[in-house]
C-alpha cells in the first residue's frame, strides 16, 4: 500500500476555495453601506446596495454616520479604501458561487494579486542574475568563515531585523525575496532549511502581529477606530519585545538540536533534496573580490532603498518592482553580463518563482469568492453581534479569536482594518474598555493566525523551499500555542487594568 502524501500548496488552496464557494450557498448574503472619499472633488460617496449618494466631506457628515474617524484622515490620504458604516447591515439577494465561479476564482485572484506576483517574478529574475555573478557564493564563503563557532548570532540578527521591519512598516510580502538568499547561508552553517524559514517567516509574523508604527495596521486601524495611533503604543512595544524573545529562544533551541543531531530535523528526510536545490549557492571556497563586493553592496542597497521608500516615501508595488529591476540591470553591468545572456538568465530566474506567484494568486481567489458571494459582510456582522453581554476578559479574548478567524477570509491587514474597525471598535465602549484593545486584538488575532494561515503567505514561502505544510505545522504549532496563551494573558490583564 502506497503512503499517502500531504497535498501540495496549490491543492490545499483549491480545496479551501471550493469550501468557500460552498459557504456562499449556506451563509446569507449581506452588505454594509460604505463610505468612500473622492479626493478630486472633496466629497464623500455613500454606497448602499449599488446606489450612490453624494455627501458633503465634513466632520458633521461623519458624526451623523457614527464614524469616529477624523476628517483629515480622509483628506490627507490615510484612509483610501471604502469604510463600512456602522448599523447599516442589510441582507441582500443571495449570489451563490457555482462551479464556473470556482474555476474562475484562481484566474481572478491572479489578476487581482498581479502587483505582488510581478514583485515575486522580478525578485526571481534578480536572484538569477546574482547567482550567475557568483556573488552569493563569495558572500556565503566569507560569512561562513566570519561566523564560525558563532552561527547562532545569525539567527538572532536575522529574526530581529525582520521583526523590526514587520513592526515598523509591515514587512511581509517582501520577505519572499529573502528565502533564496538566506537559506544557503543557514545550510552552510549546518542548520536545516526550517531554521531559515523560521527566522524569516516567524520574524515577519511576530513583527506584524505586534505592529507599533506600522501604517498598514496599527495606524490605519487606530484611525478607523477613532483613536490616536499612539494610544496603546507602549503595550505593543512591550508585546513586541517579549514576543520576539520567545520566538528567538524557540528557534535557537530547535537549531541547536538540529546542529547537534541532524536526524532531529522535522525535514531530515528532505535534507539531500533541499541541499541539492540550493547547492549552487552553498559554495564556501570562492574568494570575495572587490567586484563581487560591489555587486553584493548594490544587491543590499536594493532592499535598503525599498524599505526606505515604503516607510518614508509612500512607495508601493510599482516602485518596489522598479527598484529590483534597476538593481538587476546595474548588477548585470557591473558583472559584465552580455545583453542576451542577461535576458535569458533574468527570465529563467523569474520562472523559478512562477509556482510561488501562482500560489499567491490562488490564495487571493478565496477572497474573490467571498466578495462575489457577498458573505464577507455577513460574517463581520455576526461576529460583531456574537459578543453581546460578555464581561471584559471573555469579550477581548473572543475578539482575538474572531479576528483570527476573519483573517482566514481577509488576510489583508489594511483591508481588515478599514472593513471591521468602524463596526467592532464601538463594542469596546459598551463593555467598558479602551478602543485600543480592539486594535490590539485585531493585530494579535491576525498575527497569530498568520503563523499558519494557508490563505496568507506561508504556503508561498514553503513552496520556495519545497517544504510541506504538514512539516511546517509540526515545527511551529508548539510556538503558536505558547504565543496564544501569552497573548490571552496580556489581553485579559489589559482589559481589567
TAGICOR-V864162 format. One record per residue. PHI is phi in radians with two decimals (* if undefined). Layout:
# TAGICOR-V864162
PHI
PHI
This chain:
# TAGICOR-V864162
*
-1.28
-1.30
-1.23
-1.68
-1.17
-1.11
-1.24
-1.02
-1.08
-1.17
-1.01
-1.18
-1.17
-1.12
-1.07
-1.09
-1.12
-1.15
-1.15
-1.05
-1.11
-1.03
-1.18
-1.56
-1.87
-1.37
-1.08
-1.38
-2.85
-2.51
-1.53
-1.15
-2.18
-2.16
-2.17
-1.71
-1.70
-1.19
-1.12
-1.89
0.86
-2.60
-1.64
-2.11
-1.65
-1.97
-2.40
0.89
1.52
-1.65
-1.97
-2.37
-1.49
-2.15
-1.18
-1.40
-2.50
-1.14
-1.11
-1.05
-1.10
-1.12
-1.10
-1.52
1.07
-1.78
-1.55
-1.30
-1.08
-1.00
-1.11
-1.19
-1.39
-1.18
-1.61
1.60
-1.16
-1.89
-2.03
-1.82
-1.04
-1.74
-1.27
-1.59
-1.03
1.05
-2.15
-1.12
-2.37
-1.29
-2.21
-1.08
-1.08
-2.24
-1.07
-1.72
-1.58
-1.09
-1.10
-1.10
-1.08
-1.14
-1.33
-1.00
-1.10
-1.15
-1.08
-1.11
-1.10
-1.14
-1.15
-1.66
-1.03
-1.11
-1.23
-1.12
-1.15
-1.05
-1.07
-1.15
-1.22
-1.11
-1.02
-1.09
-1.10
-1.06
-1.04
-1.12
-1.08
-1.04
-1.14
-1.30
1.45
-1.13
-1.07
-0.99
-1.16
-1.13
-1.15
-1.05
-1.14
-1.15
-1.08
-1.24
-1.12
-1.65
-0.97
1.56
-2.30
-1.09
-1.07
-1.04
-1.05
-1.10
-1.10
-1.13
-1.12
-1.07
-1.16
-1.10
-1.22
-1.12
-1.14
-1.13
-1.16
-1.34
-1.67
-2.40
1.31
-1.05
-2.53
-0.98
-1.14
-1.17
-0.92
-1.21
-1.43
-1.04
-1.10
-1.51
-1.48
-1.02
-1.04
-1.15
-1.19
-1.14
-1.13
-1.49
1.28
-1.70
-1.71
-1.14
-1.16
-1.14
-1.10
-1.00
-1.10
-1.03
-1.36
-1.28
-1.18
-1.02
-1.12
-1.17
-1.23
-1.15
-1.25
-1.06
-1.84
-1.02
-1.86
-2.04
-1.16
-1.16
-1.55
-2.41
-1.02
-1.30
-1.18
-1.21
-1.10
-1.03
-1.18
-1.52
1.41
-2.22
-1.22
-1.18
-1.37
-1.18
1.52
-1.09
-1.03
-1.10
-1.23
-1.15
-1.07
-1.07
-1.10
-1.09
-1.22
-1.06
-1.09
-1.06
-1.03
-1.13
-1.12
-1.06
-1.08
-1.16
-1.07
-1.10
-1.12
-1.06
-1.12
-1.05
-1.16
-1.17
-1.26
-2.56
-0.95
-1.22
-1.36
-1.16
-1.27
-2.14
-1.04
-1.21
-1.87
-0.98
-1.15
-1.08
-1.22
-1.13
-1.14
-1.14
-1.93
-1.13
-1.15
-1.92
-1.97
-1.15
-2.12
-2.17
-1.56
-1.34
-1.49
-1.40
-0.99
-1.13
-1.20
-1.13
-1.11
-1.09
-1.12
-1.13
-1.07
-1.06
-1.10
-1.10
-0.98
-1.31
-1.12
-1.11
-1.06
-1.09
-1.12
-1.12
-1.20
-1.45
-1.98
-1.95
1.28
-1.15
-2.43
-1.06
-1.02
-1.20
-1.11
-1.07
-1.06
-1.06
-1.18
-1.17
-1.11
-1.04
-1.09
-1.13
-1.06
-1.15
-1.07
-1.19
-1.10
-1.39
0.96
-1.50
-1.13
-0.98
-1.20
-1.20
-0.99
-1.07
-1.11
-1.17
-1.09
-1.13
-1.13
-1.09
-1.11
-1.09
-1.10
-1.86
-1.12
-1.07
-1.11
-1.06
-1.17
-1.05
-1.05
-1.14
-1.12
-1.06
-1.15
-1.06
-1.09
-1.12
-1.06
-1.11
-1.07
-1.19
-1.15
-1.45
0.97
-1.97
-1.05
-1.17
-1.10
-1.11
-1.13
-1.10
-1.19
-1.14
-1.24
-1.53
-1.25
-1.69
-1.02
1.39
-1.50
-1.37
-0.99
-1.10
-1.16
-1.04
-1.18
-1.30
-1.13
-1.06
-1.01
-1.30
-1.08
-1.18
-1.06
-1.17
-1.10
-1.19
-1.09
-1.66
-2.24
-1.29
-1.37
-1.17
-1.19
-1.10
-1.11
-1.11
-1.27
-1.34
-1.81
-1.03
-1.07
-1.56
-1.44
-1.06
-1.11
-1.09
-1.11
-1.07
-1.20
-1.51
1.62
-2.18
-1.26
-1.15
-1.09
-1.23
-1.17
-1.06
-1.13
-1.08
-1.08
-1.17
-1.21
-1.11
-1.11
-1.15
-1.12
-1.24
-1.07
-1.05
-2.29
-1.16
-1.19
-1.61
-1.64
-1.76
-1.13
-1.16
-1.14
-1.16
-1.12
-1.11
-1.12
-1.70
1.07
-1.90
-1.31
-1.07
-1.10
-1.19
-1.10
-1.06
-1.08
-1.28
-1.70
-1.05
-1.02
-1.14
-1.05
-1.10
-1.03
-1.17
-1.09
-1.06
-1.07
-1.12
-1.09
-1.11
-1.07
-1.15
-1.10
-1.07
-1.07
-1.16
-1.71
-1.30
